[in-house]
Amino acid sequence: MGQRNTLWTKNFIVIFTINFILALVFFLLVSTIAVFSVETFHTSTSTAGLLSGIFVIGALIGRLGAGRIIHRVGSQKVLLTGLIGFLLTTGFYMLPTDLSFFFINRFLHGVSFGFASTATGTIIAQIIPPSRRGEGIGYYSLSTILSTALGPLLGIWIISQTQNFFFVFVINFVLASVIFVLYFLVQAPAMERTPKQDKFSITQYVELKAVPIGVVGMFLGFIYSSIMAFIPFFTKEIDLVEAGSFFFLVYASVVLLSRPITGRLMDQHGANIIIYPCLVLFALGMLLYSQAHYGFMIVLAAILVGFGYGSFNSIAQAIAIKVTPIHRVGLATSTYFILFELGLGLGPFTYGFLIPHIGYRGIYLTAFFMILLSILLYYILHGRHERQLILLDSKN
């Protein structure tokens, strides 16, 4: 009984590490690619935003295919395919290239990321004990949370110290090589295979039960991408580059401290007790960030965003899996991240057009009001049904 309830098995740790490095490469590039685009190809902010976001659009398409294929061939094969593609496209960054090739490679890099990360999320959902699903998904999501801190922190530090983007690309290739080797330690559980269907159905690609919370995740991902993609530009404009470089480190530290508590609270009392306070804290953090004039304001904003958005994302992922039948967790995982990453991808591109008109402070202040709106959105799409889910779980 104790073994069946164990979270930190060897399989869990290997998948955790693979997902951490996948996301680390992603966030390391997201935090530097817009600057690379402007300085190397002399693009506008809107084009730089598109170059940053095209990766996520590729990831969306990769997840859309992976979610269905996993239930046909198994998550192990999908993971291998994704990691091979990830290794190759990561290597292509180091080649001399023009803007067109760079766009194509960014897109294909995203597709391979979508394949691999959907497979890791599916395997995790299979091996976590059902009674500890909220806690387990919470711990697993730390692999992404840590990368959101270390990726931008490492990327910004390398560029500030060396002024050489090639070092970023070399580090990414080394990291991609490491997770390819780690693949051979993975033991994915067998899955219930779905029969081939000749007639098209949206349910072959999307888990409809995961869509409502996925829409909320998309909305909040769109908001959060404004920090993720443009923090180097904003902190440079307000002369707080040093404080900005610590934003993601503080953010991750807060999430590390809060995650064990929030996961257990969800398992015991449901998601609402976590989500509503988190959204309020996220809104306050974005408001403070938009008005930052001193370094301590950036750090305090990072704390609030960490408690707010950082906690929301893992709980939302757990909700998507919790409301879905176990034989469709692969589709549930891909559906949630398709929507979430659509928000992350569209955000930088949209903000790139808005910045010349309303400035960085303008987009962050607008984000504050959007988060307040998301509270109502969450209530309508999921929050008002949460009590029914708790009662259903208690009966089971």
C-alpha positions in Angstrom: 0.0 0.0 0.0 2.8 2.4 0.9 4.6 1.6 -2.4 1.5 2.3 -4.4 1.2 5.8 -2.7 4.9 6.7 -3.3 5.4 9.8 -5.4 9.2 10.1 -5.8 9.9 6.9 -7.7 12.8 6.5 -10.1 10.5 6.9 -13.0 9.0 10.1 -11.5 12.4 11.6 -11.0 13.6 10.9 -14.5 10.4 12.3 -16.1 10.6 15.3 -13.7 14.2 15.9 -14.9 13.4 15.6 -18.6 10.5 18.0 -18.3 12.6 20.4 -16.3 15.3 20.6 -19.0 12.7 20.8 -21.8 11.1 23.8 -20.2 14.5 25.3 -19.2 15.6 25.4 -22.9 12.2 26.9 -23.7 12.3 29.7 -21.2 16.0 30.4 -21.7 15.2 31.1 -25.3 12.0 33.0 -24.7 13.8 35.5 -22.4 16.5 36.2 -25.0 15.1 35.5 -28.5 13.3 38.9 -28.7 16.5 40.7 -27.9 18.4 38.5 -30.3 15.9 39.3 -33.1 16.2 43.0 -32.6 20.0 43.1 -32.3 20.8 40.5 -35.0 18.1 40.9 -37.6 17.1 44.5 -36.7 13.4 43.6 -36.5 10.6 45.6 -35.0 9.1 44.7 -31.5 6.1 43.1 -33.2 8.3 40.8 -35.3 10.5 40.0 -32.3 7.3 39.1 -30.4 6.2 36.8 -33.2 9.7 35.1 -33.3 9.3 34.6 -29.5 5.7 33.3 -29.8 6.1 31.1 -33.0 7.7 28.4 -30.8 4.6 28.2 -28.7 2.4 28.0 -31.8 4.5 25.1 -32.9 4.2 23.5 -29.5 0.4 23.9 -29.7 0.3 22.0 -33.0 2.7 19.3 -31.6 0.5 18.8 -28.6 -2.6 18.6 -30.8 -1.1 15.7 -32.7 0.6 14.1 -29.7 -2.5 13.9 -27.6 -4.2 11.6 -30.2 -1.1 9.6 -31.2 -0.2 8.8 -27.6 -3.4 6.7 -27.3 -2.5 4.9 -30.5 1.2 4.1 -30.1 1.9 4.8 -26.5 3.6 7.7 -24.7 7.1 6.1 -24.8 7.3 6.3 -28.6 5.9 9.8 -28.7 8.5 10.9 -26.1 11.3 9.4 -28.2 10.1 11.1 -31.4 9.8 14.5 -29.6 13.3 14.3 -28.0 14.9 13.4 -31.3 13.3 16.4 -33.0 14.1 18.6 -30.0 17.8 17.6 -30.2 18.0 18.3 -33.9 16.2 21.7 -33.9 18.2 22.8 -30.9 21.4 22.1 -32.8 20.2 24.1 -35.8 20.2 27.3 -33.8 24.0 27.2 -33.9 24.1 27.3 -37.7 24.6 30.6 -39.6 21.1 31.5 -40.9 18.7 34.2 -42.0 15.5 35.3 -40.4 13.3 33.0 -42.6 15.2 29.9 -41.6 15.2 31.0 -38.0 11.4 31.3 -38.0 11.0 27.8 -39.5 13.4 26.3 -37.0 11.7 28.0 -34.1 8.4 26.6 -35.2 9.7 23.0 -35.6 11.5 23.3 -32.3 8.1 24.1 -30.7 6.4 21.1 -32.5 9.0 18.7 -31.0 8.7 20.4 -27.6 4.9 19.8 -27.8 5.4 16.1 -28.6 7.9 15.5 -25.8 6.2 17.6 -23.0 2.8 16.0 -23.8 4.3 12.6 -23.4 6.0 13.5 -20.1 2.8 14.9 -18.7 0.9 11.8 -19.7 3.4 9.5 -18.1 3.3 11.5 -14.9 -0.5 11.4 -14.8 -0.4 7.6 -15.1 2.2 6.9 -12.4 0.9 9.4 -9.7 -1.3 7.6 -7.1 -4.9 8.8 -7.6 -5.3 9.8 -3.9 -2.3 12.1 -4.2 -3.0 13.6 -7.7 -3.2 17.2 -6.6 0.0 16.9 -4.6 1.8 14.9 -7.3 0.9 17.2 -10.1 2.0 20.1 -7.8 5.4 18.6 -7.3 5.7 17.7 -11.0 4.9 21.2 -12.1 7.8 22.4 -10.1 9.9 21.1 -13.0 8.4 23.8 -15.1 8.3 26.4 -12.3 12.0 26.0 -11.6 12.8 26.4 -15.3 10.7 29.6 -15.5 13.1 31.1 -13.0 16.5 29.6 -14.0 15.9 29.8 -17.8 15.4 33.6 -18.0 17.9 34.2 -15.2 20.6 32.2 -17.0 19.8 33.7 -20.4 19.8 37.3 -19.2 23.0 36.7 -17.3 24.8 35.1 -20.2 23.8 37.9 -22.6 24.7 40.7 -20.1 28.1 39.1 -19.4 29.2 37.9 -22.9 26.9 39.8 -25.4 27.1 36.5 -27.3 23.9 34.6 -28.2 25.9 31.7 -29.5 26.7 30.6 -25.9 23.0 30.4 -25.2 22.5 28.1 -28.2 25.5 25.9 -27.2 24.2 25.4 -23.7 20.7 24.5 -25.0 22.2 21.9 -27.3 24.1 20.3 -24.4 20.9 20.2 -22.3 19.0 18.7 -25.2 21.6 16.0 -25.5 21.4 15.2 -21.8 17.6 14.6 -21.9 18.0 12.4 -25.0 20.3 10.1 -23.0 17.9 10.2 -20.0 15.1 8.9 -22.2 16.6 5.4 -22.1 15.9 5.3 -18.3 12.1 6.0 -18.8 9.6 3.2 -18.3 6.2 4.4 -19.5 3.2 2.4 -18.2 1.1 0.6 -20.8 -1.9 2.6 -21.9 -5.4 1.5 -23.0 -5.2 1.9 -26.8 -8.1 3.6 -28.5 -9.4 1.9 -31.7 -8.8 3.7 -35.1 -11.8 5.8 -36.1 -12.5 6.4 -39.8 -15.0 9.2 -39.1 -13.5 12.5 -38.0 -14.5 13.6 -34.5 -13.1 16.5 -32.4 -12.8 14.2 -29.4 -10.0 12.4 -31.3 -7.8 15.4 -30.7 -9.3 17.3 -27.7 -10.6 16.2 -24.3 -13.7 18.4 -24.0 -13.9 18.0 -20.2 -10.5 19.8 -20.0 -11.5 22.7 -22.2 -13.1 25.0 -19.5 -10.1 25.1 -17.2 -7.9 25.2 -20.3 -9.6 28.4 -21.5 -8.8 30.0 -18.1 -5.2 28.9 -18.4 -5.0 30.3 -21.9 -6.3 33.7 -20.7 -3.8 33.8 -17.8 -1.0 32.5 -20.0 -1.6 35.4 -22.4 -1.3 37.8 -19.5 1.8 36.2 -17.9 3.7 36.2 -21.3 3.9 40.0 -21.1 6.4 39.6 -18.3 8.1 36.6 -19.7 8.9 38.1 -23.2 9.5 41.7 -22.4 11.0 42.0 -18.9 14.5 42.8 -20.4 13.1 45.7 -22.3 10.9 47.0 -19.5 13.5 46.9 -16.7 16.0 48.5 -19.0 13.5 51.3 -19.8 12.9 52.0 -16.1 16.6 51.5 -15.1 15.9 48.5 -12.9 17.8 45.8 -14.9 19.5 44.3 -11.8 16.2 43.9 -9.9 14.6 42.5 -13.0 17.3 39.8 -13.3 16.1 38.5 -9.9 12.4 38.5 -10.8 12.2 34.8 -11.9 14.5 33.6 -9.1 12.2 35.2 -6.4 9.2 33.9 -8.3 10.4 30.3 -8.3 11.5 30.5 -4.6 8.0 31.5 -3.6 6.4 28.7 -5.6 8.8 26.2 -4.1 7.7 27.2 -0.6 4.0 27.2 -1.4 3.6 24.3 -3.8 3.5 21.4 -1.2 0.8 23.3 0.8 -1.4 24.2 -2.2 -1.3 20.6 -3.6 -2.4 19.1 -0.4 -5.1 21.7 0.2 -6.6 20.9 -3.2 -6.7 17.2 -2.5 -8.4 17.8 0.8 -10.7 20.8 0.1 -10.9 21.3 -3.7 -9.5 23.8 -6.1 -11.5 26.9 -5.2 -9.8 27.5 -1.9 -6.5 28.0 -3.8 -7.6 29.5 -7.1 -9.6 32.6 -6.0 -6.9 33.9 -3.6 -4.2 33.2 -6.2 -6.0 35.3 -8.9 -6.3 38.2 -6.5 -2.6 38.0 -5.6 -1.6 37.7 -9.3 -3.7 40.9 -10.0 -2.0 42.8 -7.2 1.4 41.6 -8.3 0.8 42.8 -11.9 -0.5 46.2 -10.6 2.6 46.7 -8.5 4.8 45.6 -11.4 3.2 48.1 -13.8 4.0 50.9 -11.4 7.5 49.9 -10.4 10.0 52.7 -9.8 12.2 51.0 -7.3 13.9 47.6 -7.1 12.0 46.4 -4.1 8.8 46.9 -6.1 9.9 44.5 -8.7 10.9 41.9 -6.0 7.6 42.3 -4.2 5.7 41.9 -7.5 7.6 38.7 -8.1 6.5 37.4 -4.7 2.9 38.2 -5.4 3.0 36.7 -8.9 4.7 33.6 -7.5 2.0 33.0 -5.0 -0.7 33.9 -7.5 0.1 32.8 -11.0 2.7 30.2 -10.0 0.2 28.3 -7.8 -2.7 28.7 -10.2 -0.9 26.9 -13.1 -0.2 23.6 -11.3 -3.7 23.5 -9.7 -5.3 24.1 -13.1 -3.3 21.3 -14.7 -4.5 19.0 -11.8 -8.1 20.0 -12.5 -7.8 19.1 -16.1 -6.7 15.6 -15.2 -9.1 15.2 -12.3 -12.2 15.9 -14.4 -11.1 13.4 -17.1 -11.5 9.6 -17.4 -8.1 7.9 -16.7 -7.9 6.4 -20.3 -8.0 10.0 -21.8 -5.4 11.7 -19.5 -3.1 12.0 -22.5 -5.7 14.1 -24.4 -6.5 16.0 -21.2 -2.9 17.0 -20.8 -2.4 18.0 -24.4 -5.8 19.9 -24.4 -4.9 21.9 -21.3 -1.4 22.8 -22.6 -2.7 23.5 -26.2 -4.9 26.3 -24.8 -2.4 27.5 -22.1 0.4 27.7 -24.7 -1.8 29.3 -27.2 -2.1 32.2 -24.7 1.7 32.2 -24.2 2.2 32.3 -28.0 -0.3 35.0 -28.9 0.7 37.2 -26.0 4.1 38.4 -27.1 2.9 39.0 -30.7 -0.1 41.0 -29.5 1.8 43.0 -27.0 4.5 43.7 -29.7 1.8 45.7 -31.5 0.5 47.5 -28.4 3.8 48.6 -26.9 4.5 51.4 -29.4 1.1 52.9 -28.6 0.6 52.4 -24.8 4.1 51.5 -23.6 5.2 48.7 -21.2 3.5 50.2 -18.2 0.3 50.4 -20.3 0.2 46.7 -21.1 1.0 45.7 -17.5 -1.8 47.9 -16.2 -4.2 46.5 -18.8 -3.1 43.0 -17.6 -4.2 43.9 -14.1 -7.8 44.5 -15.2 -7.7 41.3 -17.3 -6.8 39.2 -14.3 -9.7 40.7 -12.4 -11.9 39.6 -15.3 -10.4 36.1 -15.1 -11.9 35.6 -11.6 -15.3 35.8 -13.1 -14.2 33.7 -16.1 -13.0 30.9 -13.7 -16.2 31.0 -11.7 -18.4 30.6 -14.8 -16.3 27.9 -16.4 -15.3 25.8 -13.4 -15.5 27.3 -9.9 -19.3 27.0 -9.6 -19.0 23.3 -10.4 -16.2 22.5 -8.0 -18.4 21.5 -5.0 -20.1 18.9 -7.1 -16.6 17.4 -7.9 -15.7 17.3 -4.2 -19.0 15.5 -3.4 -18.4 13.0 -6.2 -14.8 12.3 -5.0 -16.0 11.7 -1.5 -18.5 9.1 -2.7 -15.9 7.3 -4.7 
